[in-house]
Amino acid sequence: MDSVFGLVGDGFAIIAADASAARSILVFKHDEDKIMELDSHKLLVSAGTPADCATFNEYIQRNLKLYELNNDVSLGTHGAAHFIRGELATALRKGPYQANLLLAGHDAQTGVALYQMDY
């Protein structure tokens, strides 16, 4: 069972995740990094099937970077949350990712934000 936590306060966000990769009664790894840096101001934490989490996190990270390269501007935390939710909704119709996500980020205009997304 995976555990991820997020707290947001005045000017800060804290996210935490356990470090085990397990399925049923088997624990595959004790040093799994479930927190991914999307850019310098956004972090994505995932819980769920290890393969789905790794695949989906890398897909999101690379598509956000592609958006930045194509448009010369990076998405804010709110825009990134909407993009991730849209991709999860699209995947539900094809082959869902079993990934529950927390997105924490900081924007100059809106401040700190924390978003929760699940499949």
Contacts in CASP RR format, 6 or more apart in sequence:
PFRMAT RR
TARGET T0000
AUTHOR 0000-0000-0000
METHOD contacts of the structure
MODEL  1
MDSVFGLVGDGFAIIAADASAARSILVFKHDEDKIMELDSHKLLVSAGTP
ADCATFNEYIQRNLKLYELNNDVSLGTHGAAHFIRGELATALRKGPYQAN
LLLAGHDAQTGVALYQMDY
1 22 0 8 1.000
2 17 0 8 1.000
2 18 0 8 1.000
2 20 0 8 1.000
2 22 0 8 1.000
2 34 0 8 1.000
2 47 0 8 1.000
2 48 0 8 1.000
2 100 0 8 1.000
3 17 0 8 1.000
3 18 0 8 1.000
3 47 0 8 1.000
4 15 0 8 1.000
4 16 0 8 1.000
4 17 0 8 1.000
4 18 0 8 1.000
4 34 0 8 1.000
4 45 0 8 1.000
4 46 0 8 1.000
4 47 0 8 1.000
4 100 0 8 1.000
4 102 0 8 1.000
5 14 0 8 1.000
5 15 0 8 1.000
5 16 0 8 1.000
5 17 0 8 1.000
6 13 0 8 1.000
6 14 0 8 1.000
6 15 0 8 1.000
6 16 0 8 1.000
6 45 0 8 1.000
6 102 0 8 1.000
6 104 0 8 1.000
6 114 0 8 1.000
7 13 0 8 1.000
7 14 0 8 1.000
7 15 0 8 1.000
7 114 0 8 1.000
8 14 0 8 1.000
8 104 0 8 1.000
8 112 0 8 1.000
8 113 0 8 1.000
8 114 0 8 1.000
9 112 0 8 1.000
11 106 0 8 1.000
11 111 0 8 1.000
11 112 0 8 1.000
12 112 0 8 1.000
13 104 0 8 1.000
13 105 0 8 1.000
13 106 0 8 1.000
13 112 0 8 1.000
13 113 0 8 1.000
13 114 0 8 1.000
14 104 0 8 1.000
15 35 0 8 1.000
15 43 0 8 1.000
15 45 0 8 1.000
15 102 0 8 1.000
15 104 0 8 1.000
15 114 0 8 1.000
16 45 0 8 1.000
17 34 0 8 1.000
17 35 0 8 1.000
17 45 0 8 1.000
17 46 0 8 1.000
17 47 0 8 1.000
18 34 0 8 1.000
19 29 0 8 1.000
19 30 0 8 1.000
19 31 0 8 1.000
19 32 0 8 1.000
19 33 0 8 1.000
19 34 0 8 1.000
20 27 0 8 1.000
20 29 0 8 1.000
20 30 0 8 1.000
20 32 0 8 1.000
21 27 0 8 1.000
21 28 0 8 1.000
21 29 0 8 1.000
21 32 0 8 1.000
21 50 0 8 1.000
22 28 0 8 1.000
23 49 0 8 1.000
23 50 0 8 1.000
28 50 0 8 1.000
32 50 0 8 1.000
34 45 0 8 1.000
34 46 0 8 1.000
34 47 0 8 1.000
34 53 0 8 1.000
35 43 0 8 1.000
35 44 0 8 1.000
35 45 0 8 1.000
36 43 0 8 1.000
36 44 0 8 1.000
36 45 0 8 1.000
36 46 0 8 1.000
36 57 0 8 1.000
36 58 0 8 1.000
36 61 0 8 1.000
37 43 0 8 1.000
38 44 0 8 1.000
38 60 0 8 1.000
38 61 0 8 1.000
38 64 0 8 1.000
38 80 0 8 1.000
38 103 0 8 1.000
39 64 0 8 1.000
39 65 0 8 1.000
39 68 0 8 1.000
39 74 0 8 1.000
41 76 0 8 1.000
41 77 0 8 1.000
41 105 0 8 1.000
41 106 0 8 1.000
41 107 0 8 1.000
42 76 0 8 1.000
42 77 0 8 1.000
42 80 0 8 1.000
42 103 0 8 1.000
42 104 0 8 1.000
42 105 0 8 1.000
42 106 0 8 1.000
43 103 0 8 1.000
43 104 0 8 1.000
43 105 0 8 1.000
44 57 0 8 1.000
44 60 0 8 1.000
44 61 0 8 1.000
44 84 0 8 1.000
44 101 0 8 1.000
44 102 0 8 1.000
44 103 0 8 1.000
45 101 0 8 1.000
45 102 0 8 1.000
45 103 0 8 1.000
45 104 0 8 1.000
46 53 0 8 1.000
46 56 0 8 1.000
46 57 0 8 1.000
46 99 0 8 1.000
46 100 0 8 1.000
46 101 0 8 1.000
47 53 0 8 1.000
47 99 0 8 1.000
47 100 0 8 1.000
47 101 0 8 1.000
48 98 0 8 1.000
48 99 0 8 1.000
48 100 0 8 1.000
49 98 0 8 1.000
49 99 0 8 1.000
52 97 0 8 1.000
52 98 0 8 1.000
52 99 0 8 1.000
53 97 0 8 1.000
53 99 0 8 1.000
55 97 0 8 1.000
56 87 0 8 1.000
56 91 0 8 1.000
56 97 0 8 1.000
56 99 0 8 1.000
56 101 0 8 1.000
57 99 0 8 1.000
59 87 0 8 1.000
60 83 0 8 1.000
60 84 0 8 1.000
60 87 0 8 1.000
63 83 0 8 1.000
63 87 0 8 1.000
64 74 0 8 1.000
64 75 0 8 1.000
64 80 0 8 1.000
64 83 0 8 1.000
67 74 0 8 1.000
67 75 0 8 1.000
67 83 0 8 1.000
68 74 0 8 1.000
68 75 0 8 1.000
75 83 0 8 1.000
76 107 0 8 1.000
77 103 0 8 1.000
77 104 0 8 1.000
77 105 0 8 1.000
77 106 0 8 1.000
77 107 0 8 1.000
77 110 0 8 1.000
77 113 0 8 1.000
77 115 0 8 1.000
78 107 0 8 1.000
78 110 0 8 1.000
78 113 0 8 1.000
80 103 0 8 1.000
81 103 0 8 1.000
81 113 0 8 1.000
81 115 0 8 1.000
81 117 0 8 1.000
84 101 0 8 1.000
84 103 0 8 1.000
84 115 0 8 1.000
84 117 0 8 1.000
85 117 0 8 1.000
88 96 0 8 1.000
88 97 0 8 1.000
88 99 0 8 1.000
88 101 0 8 1.000
88 117 0 8 1.000
88 118 0 8 1.000
88 119 0 8 1.000
91 97 0 8 1.000
91 119 0 8 1.000
92 119 0 8 1.000
96 119 0 8 1.000
97 119 0 8 1.000
98 119 0 8 1.000
99 118 0 8 1.000
99 119 0 8 1.000
100 116 0 8 1.000
100 117 0 8 1.000
100 118 0 8 1.000
100 119 0 8 1.000
101 116 0 8 1.000
101 117 0 8 1.000
101 118 0 8 1.000
102 114 0 8 1.000
102 115 0 8 1.000
102 116 0 8 1.000
102 117 0 8 1.000
103 113 0 8 1.000
103 114 0 8 1.000
103 115 0 8 1.000
103 116 0 8 1.000
103 117 0 8 1.000
104 112 0 8 1.000
104 113 0 8 1.000
104 114 0 8 1.000
104 115 0 8 1.000
105 112 0 8 1.000
105 113 0 8 1.000
105 114 0 8 1.000
106 112 0 8 1.000
106 113 0 8 1.000
107 113 0 8 1.000
END
